[in-house]
């Protein structure tokens, strides 16, 4: 009996230490903060917030009911052998501070980070320059060759747009380094709590609920539109909103997609705000066990049709391995589908400028 009691006390102590250590670890700044006070009050009045969390327009389980954790583990252990590139990714080093902007220029940095310049205005979207897409440095490392750009390469930023608070879109290290360069941060409802904890002044943060619109200037209108996804930087989900954006920039209409599974919202956005000169759509990190929160490449083509997009710029690939497919499978599957349907796709290398309605890189650079 004494030995049993000693064993139980030891186990209880180990559990207490584990719980305490986890709690202390989760207090680090990288995890951000939950919305509170006035921000929380606004969230509570959002029609998209119910039962303690934000909700999608359609029922959206992160995993389907028949998903098996054992099966997922087996899949993880047998992921595609080309899940990580065999060689460093090719890139183009562009002087972003001297980038011509008489026509809108878009420069992609891998995954979902890109910069847009147009007539003296600079927009930066979902920048992640820290080298990994997680709160710890040993997980979610970027591919060799994909980190050719850093905060130091960025010009001053007029609009920094953040789609949601997942680590591969909202990076603590990058944001804290960018603060002196950014005039204003535009993001989804609730995400400002993270930004404020990291040192962004309250008056430089603008938060959007779905369908909120802001006239940024005489020639810039930014509108938040629905996406089908989820949020969270810790164990809880849905405390902040996830969103896509419509950016009307100097007369050009751009769709900034963020993360989203396919759904009826694309048709609604296309009907309200289309056609689009360019749709920047996530195309990668999908999987059969999470089919509702990321699009398969064939669905990307359908979403672009719903949006009435003239050209697709596929992102959310070529920097991190956050799924089990081959690193270059998304672009191959997308191009097969768009070739069948006669749709236009631009495929720049990291750092290679896209000039709206003028120059669309289409080199096949990923076949290795």
C-alpha positions as CSV (number, residue, x, y, z in Angstrom):
1,X,0.0,0.0,0.0
2,X,2.8,2.4,0.9
3,X,4.5,1.7,-2.5
4,X,1.2,2.4,-4.3
5,X,0.7,5.6,-2.4
6,X,4.3,6.7,-3.3
7,X,3.7,5.9,-7.0
8,X,0.5,7.8,-7.0
9,X,2.1,10.9,-5.4
10,X,5.0,10.7,-7.9
11,X,2.5,10.5,-10.8
12,X,0.5,13.4,-9.4
13,X,3.7,15.5,-9.1
14,X,4.8,14.7,-12.6
15,X,1.3,15.7,-13.9
16,X,1.4,18.9,-11.9
17,X,4.9,19.7,-13.3
18,X,3.8,19.0,-16.8
19,X,0.7,21.1,-16.5
20,X,2.6,24.0,-14.9
21,X,5.4,23.8,-17.5
22,X,2.8,23.9,-20.3
23,X,1.0,26.8,-18.7
24,X,4.3,28.8,-18.3
25,X,5.3,28.0,-21.9
26,X,2.0,29.2,-23.2
27,X,2.4,32.6,-21.6
28,X,5.2,33.5,-24.1
29,X,4.5,36.5,-26.3
30,X,4.6,34.4,-29.5
31,X,1.2,33.0,-28.6
32,X,-0.4,36.4,-28.5
33,X,-3.4,37.3,-26.4
34,X,-7.1,36.7,-26.5
35,X,-9.4,39.6,-27.2
36,X,-10.6,41.5,-24.2
37,X,-12.4,44.8,-23.1
38,X,-13.7,46.9,-26.1
39,X,-12.4,44.4,-28.7
40,X,-14.2,41.5,-27.1
41,X,-17.4,43.6,-26.8
42,X,-17.3,44.2,-30.5
43,X,-16.8,40.5,-31.2
44,X,-19.7,39.6,-29.0
45,X,-21.9,41.7,-31.2
46,X,-20.7,40.1,-34.5
47,X,-23.3,37.9,-36.1
48,X,-20.5,35.6,-37.1
49,X,-19.7,34.9,-33.4
50,X,-21.8,32.3,-31.7
51,X,-21.5,29.9,-28.7
52,X,-18.1,31.4,-27.7
53,X,-16.3,31.3,-31.1
54,X,-16.5,32.6,-34.6
55,X,-18.4,30.3,-37.1
56,X,-18.1,29.6,-40.8
57,X,-21.0,30.3,-43.1
58,X,-21.3,26.6,-43.8
59,X,-20.8,23.7,-41.3
60,X,-17.0,23.2,-41.4
61,X,-15.5,20.4,-39.3
62,X,-11.7,20.7,-39.2
63,X,-11.7,16.9,-39.8
64,X,-14.5,14.7,-41.1
65,X,-16.3,12.4,-38.8
66,X,-14.7,9.3,-40.3
67,X,-11.2,10.6,-39.9
68,X,-9.0,8.3,-37.9
69,X,-6.1,9.6,-35.7
70,X,-4.4,6.2,-36.2
71,X,-4.8,6.5,-40.0
72,X,-3.5,10.1,-39.9
73,X,-0.4,8.9,-38.0
74,X,0.2,6.2,-40.5
75,X,-0.2,8.7,-43.4
76,X,2.3,11.0,-41.7
77,X,4.8,8.2,-41.4
78,X,4.4,7.4,-45.1
79,X,4.2,11.0,-46.5
80,X,5.2,11.6,-50.1
81,X,9.0,11.1,-50.5
82,X,9.1,14.4,-52.4
83,X,7.4,16.2,-49.5
84,X,10.4,18.5,-49.2
85,X,12.3,19.7,-52.3
86,X,15.5,17.8,-53.1
87,X,17.3,21.0,-54.0
88,X,17.1,24.7,-53.0
89,X,14.2,26.6,-54.6
90,X,15.2,29.0,-57.3
91,X,14.5,32.7,-56.7
92,X,15.0,36.2,-58.1
93,X,16.4,38.9,-56.0
94,X,14.4,42.1,-56.7
95,X,15.2,45.5,-55.2
96,X,11.8,46.0,-53.7
97,X,12.6,49.6,-52.7
98,X,13.3,50.5,-56.3
99,X,10.5,48.4,-57.8
100,X,8.6,50.2,-60.6
101,X,5.0,50.8,-59.7
102,X,3.4,52.6,-62.6
103,X,1.6,49.3,-63.1
104,X,0.7,47.2,-60.0
105,X,3.6,44.9,-59.2
106,X,3.2,41.8,-57.1
107,X,6.2,40.0,-55.7
108,X,5.6,36.6,-54.0
109,X,8.0,35.4,-51.2
110,X,6.8,31.8,-51.0
111,X,3.8,30.4,-49.1
112,X,1.2,33.2,-48.6
113,X,3.6,36.2,-48.2
114,X,3.6,38.8,-51.0
115,X,4.1,42.5,-51.6
116,X,2.1,44.8,-53.9
117,X,3.2,48.2,-55.2
118,X,1.1,50.6,-57.2
119,X,1.5,54.3,-57.8
120,X,3.4,55.1,-54.6
121,X,1.4,52.7,-52.4
122,X,3.0,49.6,-50.9
123,X,0.9,46.7,-49.5
124,X,2.4,43.7,-47.7
125,X,0.3,40.5,-47.0
126,X,0.8,37.8,-44.4
127,X,4.6,38.2,-44.1
128,X,6.6,35.3,-42.6
129,X,10.3,35.9,-42.8
130,X,11.5,34.1,-39.6
131,X,12.3,30.8,-41.3
132,X,9.6,28.6,-39.7
133,X,5.8,28.5,-39.4
134,X,5.4,27.6,-35.8
135,X,6.0,29.0,-32.3
136,X,9.1,26.9,-32.0
137,X,12.2,27.0,-34.3
138,X,12.5,23.2,-34.7
139,X,9.1,22.7,-36.4
140,X,7.8,24.0,-39.7
141,X,11.1,25.0,-41.1
142,X,11.2,26.8,-44.5
143,X,12.6,25.1,-47.6
144,X,16.2,25.8,-48.6
145,X,16.2,28.7,-51.0
146,X,12.9,30.1,-49.9
147,X,14.3,32.6,-47.4
148,X,15.9,35.1,-49.8
149,X,13.9,38.0,-48.5
150,X,13.9,39.4,-45.0
151,X,12.4,42.4,-43.2
152,X,15.4,44.5,-44.1
153,X,14.5,44.0,-47.8
154,X,11.1,45.5,-47.3
155,X,10.3,49.2,-48.2
156,X,8.1,51.3,-46.0
157,X,4.6,49.7,-45.9
158,X,1.4,51.6,-46.2
159,X,-1.0,48.7,-45.6
160,X,0.1,45.5,-43.8
161,X,-2.8,43.0,-44.3
162,X,-3.2,39.9,-42.1
163,X,-5.8,37.3,-43.0
164,X,-5.8,35.3,-39.7
165,X,-3.7,34.3,-36.8
166,X,-2.2,31.0,-37.8
167,X,1.6,30.8,-37.5
168,X,2.2,30.5,-41.2
169,X,0.4,33.8,-41.8
170,X,1.0,35.8,-38.6
171,X,4.6,35.6,-37.5
172,X,5.6,37.1,-34.2
173,X,9.3,37.7,-35.1
174,X,8.4,39.2,-38.5
175,X,5.7,41.5,-37.1
176,X,7.8,42.9,-34.3
177,X,10.6,43.7,-36.7
178,X,8.2,45.3,-39.2
179,X,6.4,47.7,-36.7
180,X,8.7,50.7,-37.5
181,X,8.1,50.3,-41.2
182,X,4.3,50.0,-41.2
183,X,1.8,52.9,-41.3
184,X,-1.2,50.8,-40.6
185,X,-2.2,47.1,-39.9
186,X,-5.4,45.8,-41.4
187,X,-6.7,42.4,-40.1
188,X,-9.6,40.3,-39.0
189,X,-11.7,41.0,-35.9
190,X,-9.8,40.0,-32.7
191,X,-6.3,39.6,-34.3
192,X,-5.5,43.1,-33.0
193,X,-5.1,41.6,-29.5
194,X,-2.0,39.8,-30.7
195,X,-0.6,42.9,-32.4
196,X,-1.1,45.1,-29.4
197,X,0.7,42.6,-27.1
198,X,3.6,42.7,-29.6
199,X,3.9,46.5,-29.5
200,X,1.7,47.7,-32.3
201,X,-0.1,51.0,-31.2
202,X,-3.9,50.7,-31.0
203,X,-4.4,53.6,-33.4
204,X,-2.5,51.7,-36.1
205,X,-4.7,48.7,-36.1
206,X,-7.9,48.4,-38.2
207,X,-10.0,45.2,-37.6
208,X,-12.7,43.9,-40.0
209,X,-15.7,41.7,-39.6
210,X,-16.9,40.0,-42.8
211,X,-18.3,42.5,-45.3
212,X,-16.8,45.5,-43.5
213,X,-15.3,48.1,-45.9
214,X,-12.8,50.8,-45.4
215,X,-12.1,53.7,-47.8
216,X,-8.3,53.8,-47.2
217,X,-7.8,56.7,-49.6
218,X,-9.5,58.2,-52.7
219,X,-8.0,55.4,-54.8
220,X,-8.0,52.4,-52.3
221,X,-10.9,50.5,-50.9
222,X,-10.3,47.4,-48.7
223,X,-13.2,45.0,-47.9
224,X,-13.2,41.9,-45.7
225,X,-15.0,38.9,-47.2
226,X,-15.8,35.5,-45.9
227,X,-13.4,32.5,-45.9
228,X,-14.0,28.9,-44.8
229,X,-11.3,28.2,-42.2
230,X,-10.6,28.5,-38.5
231,X,-8.2,30.4,-36.2
232,X,-6.1,29.9,-33.1
233,X,-2.6,30.1,-31.8
234,X,-3.0,27.8,-28.7
235,X,-5.4,25.0,-27.7
236,X,-8.6,27.0,-28.3
237,X,-10.0,27.9,-31.7
238,X,-12.3,30.6,-33.1
239,X,-11.5,33.5,-30.7
240,X,-10.4,35.6,-33.6
241,X,-11.9,35.8,-37.1
242,X,-10.3,34.6,-40.4
243,X,-10.9,36.5,-43.6
244,X,-10.1,37.1,-47.2
245,X,-10.0,40.6,-48.7
246,X,-11.0,42.5,-51.8
247,X,-8.5,45.2,-52.6
248,X,-9.5,47.9,-55.1
249,X,-6.2,49.6,-55.7
250,X,-5.9,52.5,-58.1
251,X,-8.8,51.1,-60.2
252,X,-7.5,47.5,-60.2
253,X,-9.5,44.8,-58.5
254,X,-7.6,42.1,-56.6
255,X,-8.8,39.2,-54.5
256,X,-6.5,38.4,-51.5
257,X,-7.6,34.9,-50.5
258,X,-6.0,34.0,-47.2
259,X,-6.8,30.4,-46.3
260,X,-10.2,28.8,-47.2
261,X,-11.8,25.6,-48.1
262,X,-14.1,25.7,-51.1
263,X,-17.6,26.9,-50.4
264,X,-20.6,29.0,-51.6
265,X,-18.9,32.2,-50.4
266,X,-16.7,32.4,-53.5
267,X,-19.7,32.7,-55.8
268,X,-21.2,35.4,-53.5
269,X,-18.0,37.3,-53.5
270,X,-17.7,37.1,-57.3
271,X,-21.3,38.3,-57.7
272,X,-20.8,41.3,-55.3
273,X,-17.2,42.4,-56.2
274,X,-16.1,40.6,-59.4
275,X,-14.7,40.4,-61.9
276,X,-11.1,40.4,-60.5
277,X,-8.0,41.3,-62.4
278,X,-6.1,38.8,-60.3
279,X,-7.1,36.3,-57.7
280,X,-4.4,35.3,-55.2
281,X,-5.6,31.9,-54.0
282,X,-4.2,29.4,-51.6
283,X,-3.1,26.2,-53.4
284,X,-1.3,23.8,-51.1
285,X,-1.2,22.2,-47.6
286,X,-4.5,20.3,-48.4
287,X,-5.3,16.7,-47.2
288,X,-8.0,14.1,-47.3
289,X,-8.4,14.4,-43.5
290,X,-9.0,18.1,-43.6
291,X,-11.0,18.6,-46.8
292,X,-13.1,21.6,-45.7
293,X,-10.5,24.1,-44.5
294,X,-8.1,24.0,-47.4
295,X,-8.9,23.7,-51.1
296,X,-7.7,20.9,-53.3
297,X,-6.0,22.3,-56.5
298,X,-9.0,21.5,-58.7
299,X,-11.2,23.4,-56.3
300,X,-8.9,26.4,-56.6
301,X,-9.8,26.5,-60.3
302,X,-13.5,26.4,-59.5
303,X,-13.2,29.1,-56.9
304,X,-11.4,31.4,-59.5
305,X,-14.3,30.8,-61.9
306,X,-16.8,31.7,-59.2
307,X,-14.9,34.9,-58.5
308,X,-14.7,35.6,-62.2
309,X,-11.0,36.1,-62.0
310,X,-9.0,36.8,-65.2
311,X,-5.7,35.3,-63.8
312,X,-4.8,33.2,-60.8
313,X,-1.7,33.6,-58.7
314,X,-1.4,30.4,-56.6
315,X,0.1,30.7,-53.2
316,X,0.3,28.7,-49.9
317,X,3.0,26.4,-51.4
318,X,6.8,26.4,-52.0
319,X,8.0,27.3,-48.6
320,X,6.7,25.0,-45.8
321,X,5.7,21.4,-45.5
322,X,2.4,21.5,-43.6
323,X,0.7,18.6,-45.3
324,X,1.7,15.2,-46.7
325,X,1.7,15.8,-50.4
326,X,4.7,16.4,-52.6
327,X,5.9,20.0,-52.3
328,X,5.2,20.6,-56.0
329,X,2.0,18.6,-56.4
330,X,-0.3,21.6,-55.9
331,X,1.0,23.5,-58.9
332,X,1.0,20.5,-61.1
333,X,-2.6,19.6,-60.3
334,X,-3.8,23.2,-60.6
335,X,-2.2,23.7,-64.0
336,X,-3.6,20.4,-65.3
337,X,-7.1,21.6,-64.3
338,X,-6.7,25.1,-65.6
339,X,-5.3,23.9,-68.9
340,X,-8.4,21.8,-69.4
341,X,-10.6,24.8,-68.7
342,X,-8.6,27.4,-70.5
343,X,-7.9,29.5,-67.4
344,X,-4.9,31.8,-67.0
345,X,-2.3,31.2,-64.2
346,X,0.9,33.0,-63.4
347,X,3.7,31.0,-61.8
348,X,6.5,33.4,-60.7
349,X,9.6,32.3,-58.9
350,X,10.0,33.6,-55.4
351,X,10.9,37.3,-55.8
352,X,10.0,37.5,-59.5
353,X,7.7,40.4,-60.2
354,X,4.2,40.0,-61.7
355,X,3.1,43.2,-63.5
356,X,-0.7,43.3,-63.5
357,X,-2.2,43.2,-67.1
358,X,1.3,43.4,-68.5
359,X,3.8,40.6,-67.5
360,X,2.8,37.2,-66.1
361,X,5.7,34.8,-65.5
362,X,4.9,31.3,-66.6
363,X,8.2,29.4,-66.4
364,X,8.0,25.8,-65.2
365,X,10.7,26.0,-62.5
366,X,9.5,23.3,-60.0
367,X,10.2,20.0,-61.8
368,X,12.8,18.5,-59.5
